[in-house]
Amino acid sequence: MLEWTHDLDTVRNEFWPVMRTILAKFMAGTANGIGMSEDGLLHAGNRGTQLTWMDAQVHGPPVTPRQRLCGRDQCVVV
């Protein structure tokens, strides 16, 4: 954010508290097994959960289960 805004006060006072809260929630774990692994990657769900629109269910369990690491939601900040 700082690279784009060049406004340290806004990043520090507006964005950072929100980012800290989001990170703390992931680290503590949320509903449906959503959380952060020890290496900092997000994980979600288990074999029987349907957490996104891509987890289609037909008469029971998801057809394309996407439990554990959420590859599409990971990012690297350099």
C-alpha positions, 0 to 999 in steps of 0.5 A: 500500500505504501508503494502506491499511496506514498502516505505512511500515516494513512497506511499506518493508521487506516490499513495496518490495524485492519490487516493486523485484525485479519491476520490475527483471525486467520492465525487463531482460526475461524469457522469451517477450519479456515486458518493459517498454517505454521508456514503462513499459508491459508488453509480451509475446510475438510473433505465434507465442506463446501466453502466456495462456489467451486465446491459443487455438491451433488447428493452429498459430498463436494464433487471437486473438494478443495480442502486444505491449502487455498492456492488461488488465495495465496500471495507473496509480498516482496 
